[in-house]
Amino acid sequence: MTVTTTPTDAASLRDRFDAQLVAFLDRQDPAWPDGAPRGVFTTLHRFVLAGGKRLRPLFCYWGWRGAGGADGPEIVAASAALELFHAFALIHDDIMDGSDRRRGEPSVHRLFTDLHARSSWRGDPVAYGRSTALLCGDLCAAWSDQMFHECGLDTGQVYRGYEVFATMRTEVIAGQYLDLVSGVGDGSVASALTVIRMKAARYTVTRPLQIGAALAGADPELQVALAAFGDPLGDAFQLRDDVLGVFGDPAVTGKSDLDDLREGKRTVMMALARSRADRAQVQRIRALFGRPDLDPDGAAELREIIVATGALERIEQMITVRTEAALAVLDVAPLTDPARVALTRLATEAVHRQL
């Protein structure tokens, strides 16, 4: 007898997540209200499926498998629901940051702003784009909730996972607010580290892992181990993201390498640069950082300061230390062997990426 198994490598899982997302979105099509313009629906269909690393679904899936859960379409669907939540977070984050590009394409608010301008509609194109994108993000959050509950697992399993899901949602929104507060605060390294833990690290790694494990009925010991692994790895992931936002190749990352500098994004890297800068460098940071009209020459000068102060080197050290700490926990965590191997690979890819 020939035994066939469903592939669970990262590429195959991404395809399976996307298939579940396509199926879910297709089910929403007939339910779209009659008479309502379809621009929001078609835009979200394209945005959700266009690119993305599917990290959160991957961590959720391997949290489930690590706790002894078997592979199946139900956990793939539950994991894929986190990608819709991620879409909500990205859309709202781009509005708040004023980012014009996402995944190599216009961000959602920019797309609707441009549509309004091209159509010569009445009113303010920017306000229209921002308001429509807010609705798009809200719909993604609602769809994420719906897809998670309709994944096919039994009610008790969904309830256990949803407790962690709800915690994750609160943390992300609190982290976004903390990010706003940090923009008018002291700009310290400690403050910036708190922002990335709340806003990004936990919802990228720790909570998806714990959601998957909770769905599988994991005991408290495993949940503690997943947090000890996920928190430092999530920090390292976000630190890498901040480096790529300034030093990455836009053709690869799909985002401008000017946005974070123009916005004055309070990253750990910039906090380190400011704390280590001499008087002349501090003056140049004040003159250039956060200027909406910052040009490539000004950005190049800021990058030189970041390197000269040793901030970039220090960030790379922080990434290494946190990744090693996470992997050390993984070595002894009470996980299944396939999950340990897969999570080791995911951790390495997450912090040594170029996009």
C-alpha positions in Angstrom: 0.0 0.0 0.0 1.3 3.5 -0.9 1.0 6.1 1.9 0.8 9.7 0.8 1.4 12.6 3.0 0.5 16.2 2.6 3.6 18.4 2.2 4.4 20.6 5.1 7.5 22.5 4.0 7.1 26.3 4.1 6.5 26.8 0.4 3.8 24.1 0.3 2.1 25.4 3.5 2.1 28.9 2.0 0.2 27.5 -1.0 -2.2 25.8 1.2 -2.8 28.9 3.3 -3.5 30.8 0.1 -5.9 28.2 -1.2 -7.9 28.6 2.1 -7.8 32.4 1.8 -9.1 32.2 -1.9 -11.8 29.8 -0.8 -12.9 32.0 2.1 -12.9 35.2 -0.1 -14.8 33.5 -2.8 -17.5 32.6 -0.3 -17.8 36.3 0.6 -18.4 37.3 -3.0 -22.1 36.3 -3.2 -22.7 37.8 0.2 -21.5 41.2 -0.8 -24.5 43.6 -0.4 -26.4 44.4 -3.6 -25.8 48.0 -4.7 -22.6 48.4 -2.7 -19.6 49.4 -4.9 -17.2 46.4 -5.3 -14.0 48.5 -5.1 -13.4 47.5 -1.5 -14.0 43.8 -2.1 -11.8 43.5 -5.2 -9.0 45.6 -3.7 -8.9 43.4 -0.6 -9.0 40.2 -2.6 -5.9 41.4 -4.5 -4.1 42.9 -1.4 -4.5 39.8 0.8 -3.3 37.4 -1.9 -0.5 39.6 -3.4 2.8 38.5 -1.8 3.5 38.3 1.9 5.7 35.8 3.8 2.7 34.1 5.7 4.9 34.0 8.8 2.0 34.2 11.2 0.1 31.3 9.7 3.3 29.3 9.6 4.0 29.9 13.3 0.4 29.1 14.2 0.5 25.9 12.2 3.7 24.7 13.9 2.5 25.7 17.3 -0.4 23.3 16.7 1.9 20.6 15.3 4.4 21.2 18.2 1.6 20.4 20.7 0.8 17.2 19.0 -1.9 18.3 16.6 -2.2 16.4 13.3 -2.0 18.0 9.9 -5.4 18.8 8.3 -7.3 21.5 6.4 -8.9 22.8 9.6 -5.6 24.0 11.2 -4.5 25.3 7.8 -7.7 27.4 7.7 -7.4 28.6 11.3 -3.8 29.6 10.7 -4.6 31.4 7.4 -7.2 33.5 9.3 -4.2 35.3 10.9 -3.1 36.6 7.5 -6.4 38.5 7.3 -5.7 40.0 10.7 -2.2 40.9 9.4 -3.8 42.6 6.4 -5.9 44.7 8.8 -2.7 45.7 10.7 -0.8 46.6 7.6 -3.5 48.7 6.1 -4.0 50.7 9.3 -0.2 51.0 9.9 0.3 52.4 6.4 -2.4 55.0 7.1 -0.8 56.0 10.4 2.7 56.1 8.9 1.7 57.8 5.7 3.4 55.0 3.7 2.7 55.1 0.0 4.1 51.6 -0.9 3.4 48.1 0.4 4.7 44.9 -1.2 5.9 46.8 -4.3 2.4 48.3 -5.0 0.6 51.4 -3.8 -0.7 51.1 -0.3 -4.4 50.7 0.1 -5.0 54.3 1.2 -2.8 55.6 -1.7 -4.7 53.4 -4.2 -8.0 54.9 -3.3 -6.6 58.4 -3.1 -5.3 58.1 -6.7 -8.6 56.6 -7.8 -10.5 59.7 -6.4 -8.0 62.0 -8.1 -8.2 60.2 -11.5 -12.0 60.2 -11.4 -12.2 63.9 -10.6 -14.7 63.2 -7.8 -15.8 65.9 -5.5 -14.1 66.3 -2.1 -10.6 65.7 -0.8 -8.8 62.7 -2.4 -6.6 62.2 0.6 -9.5 62.1 3.0 -11.4 59.7 0.7 -8.4 57.4 0.4 -7.7 57.3 4.2 -11.4 56.7 5.1 -11.8 54.0 2.5 -8.6 52.2 3.7 -9.8 52.4 7.3 -13.0 50.5 6.2 -10.8 48.0 4.3 -8.8 47.3 7.4 -11.9 47.0 9.5 -13.3 44.5 7.1 -10.1 42.4 7.2 -10.3 42.3 11.0 -14.0 41.1 10.8 -13.1 38.5 8.1 -10.2 37.2 10.2 -12.6 36.6 13.1 -15.1 34.9 10.9 -12.6 32.7 9.1 -11.1 31.6 12.4 -14.5 30.6 13.8 -15.4 28.8 10.6 -12.1 26.8 10.3 -13.8 23.4 11.0 -12.3 22.6 14.4 -14.7 21.9 17.2 -16.1 24.6 19.4 -14.0 23.8 22.4 -10.8 24.0 20.4 -11.8 27.3 18.7 -12.6 28.7 22.1 -9.2 27.9 23.6 -7.4 29.4 20.6 -9.6 32.4 20.5 -8.6 33.4 24.0 -5.1 33.9 22.8 -6.3 35.5 19.6 -8.2 38.1 21.6 -5.1 38.9 23.7 -3.1 39.3 20.5 -5.6 41.8 19.1 -5.5 43.9 22.2 -1.7 43.9 22.3 -1.4 45.0 18.6 -3.8 48.0 19.1 -2.1 48.9 22.4 1.3 48.7 20.7 0.1 50.9 17.9 -1.0 53.5 20.4 2.3 53.2 22.3 4.1 53.8 18.9 2.2 57.1 18.6 3.1 58.0 22.2 6.7 57.2 21.6 6.7 59.7 18.7 6.2 62.5 21.1 8.1 61.0 24.0 11.8 60.6 24.9 12.8 58.5 22.0 14.9 56.2 24.2 16.1 52.7 23.3 14.0 51.2 26.2 10.9 52.9 24.8 11.6 51.7 21.3 12.2 48.1 22.5 8.8 48.2 24.3 7.1 49.3 21.2 8.5 46.5 19.0 7.6 43.9 21.6 4.0 45.1 21.9 3.3 46.1 18.4 5.1 43.5 16.3 7.1 40.8 18.1 4.3 39.1 20.0 1.8 39.2 17.1 4.4 38.0 14.6 5.7 35.0 16.5 4.6 34.4 20.1 0.9 34.7 19.9 0.5 32.8 16.6 2.5 30.0 18.1 0.4 30.0 21.3 -2.9 30.2 19.3 -1.9 27.0 17.4 -0.8 25.3 20.6 -4.0 26.3 22.4 -6.1 25.0 19.6 -4.3 21.6 20.1 -4.9 21.7 23.9 -1.3 22.4 24.9 -0.4 22.4 28.6 0.9 25.6 30.4 4.6 24.3 30.3 4.6 24.4 26.5 2.9 27.8 26.3 5.6 29.2 28.6 8.3 27.7 26.4 6.7 29.1 23.3 6.7 32.6 24.8 10.4 32.2 25.8 11.2 31.3 22.2 8.8 33.7 20.5 9.5 36.9 22.3 13.2 37.2 21.6 12.7 35.9 18.0 9.9 38.4 17.4 12.2 41.2 18.7 14.9 40.0 16.3 12.5 39.9 13.4 11.3 43.5 14.0 14.9 44.7 14.5 15.7 43.2 11.1 12.6 44.9 9.6 13.8 48.2 10.9 17.2 47.7 9.3 15.6 46.8 6.0 13.4 49.9 6.2 16.5 52.1 6.0 19.2 49.9 4.4 17.1 47.5 2.3 16.8 47.5 -1.5 13.3 48.8 -2.3 13.2 46.5 -5.4 13.5 43.6 -3.0 11.6 44.8 0.0 8.7 46.4 -1.9 8.9 49.5 0.3 10.6 52.8 0.0 13.9 53.1 1.9 12.9 56.7 2.6 9.6 56.3 4.4 10.9 55.4 7.9 13.4 58.3 7.8 10.8 60.8 6.4 8.3 59.7 9.0 10.8 60.0 11.8 10.0 56.4 12.9 11.2 55.9 16.4 13.1 52.6 15.9 15.7 51.1 18.2 18.3 51.8 15.6 17.6 55.5 15.4 17.4 55.7 19.2 20.9 54.1 19.4 22.2 56.4 16.7 20.9 59.5 18.6 22.3 58.3 21.9 25.7 57.7 20.5 26.0 60.7 18.2 28.3 63.6 18.8 27.1 67.2 18.8 27.4 67.7 15.1 25.7 64.4 14.3 22.9 65.2 16.6 22.3 68.5 14.8 22.2 66.7 11.5 19.8 64.1 12.8 17.5 66.9 14.1 17.7 68.7 10.7 17.0 65.6 8.6 15.2 62.9 10.5 11.4 63.2 10.2 11.4 65.7 7.3 8.6 64.8 4.9 10.6 66.2 2.0 13.8 64.3 2.8 15.7 63.6 -0.4 18.0 60.7 -1.2 21.1 62.7 -0.4 19.7 63.5 3.0 18.8 59.9 3.6 22.3 58.9 2.6 23.7 61.3 5.2 21.5 59.8 7.9 22.6 56.3 6.9 26.3 57.4 7.2 25.6 58.7 10.7 23.8 55.4 11.7 26.9 53.5 10.6 29.4 55.9 12.0 27.8 55.9 15.5 28.0 52.1 15.6 24.2 51.9 15.8 23.9 49.5 12.8 26.6 47.2 14.2 24.9 47.2 17.6 21.5 46.3 16.1 23.1 43.3 14.3 24.5 42.2 17.6 21.1 42.5 19.3 19.6 40.4 16.5 22.2 37.7 16.9 21.9 37.6 20.7 18.0 37.4 20.6 18.1 34.8 17.9 20.5 32.6 19.8 18.5 32.9 23.0 15.3 31.8 21.1 17.1 28.8 19.5 18.5 27.8 22.9 14.9 27.6 24.3 13.8 25.7 21.2 16.4 23.0 21.8 14.8 22.0 25.1 11.1 23.0 24.6 8.6 20.1 24.9 7.8 20.1 21.2 7.4 17.4 18.6 10.5 16.8 16.6 9.0 17.9 13.2 7.9 21.2 14.8 11.4 21.8 16.4 13.0 21.3 13.0 10.5 23.5 11.2 10.7 26.3 13.8 14.5 26.3 13.7 14.4 26.8 10.0 11.7 29.5 10.3 13.7 31.4 12.9 16.8 31.5 10.7 14.9 32.6 7.7 13.0 35.3 9.7 16.1 37.1 10.8 18.4 36.6 7.8 16.0 37.8 5.2 16.3 40.6 2.6 12.5 41.5 2.5 
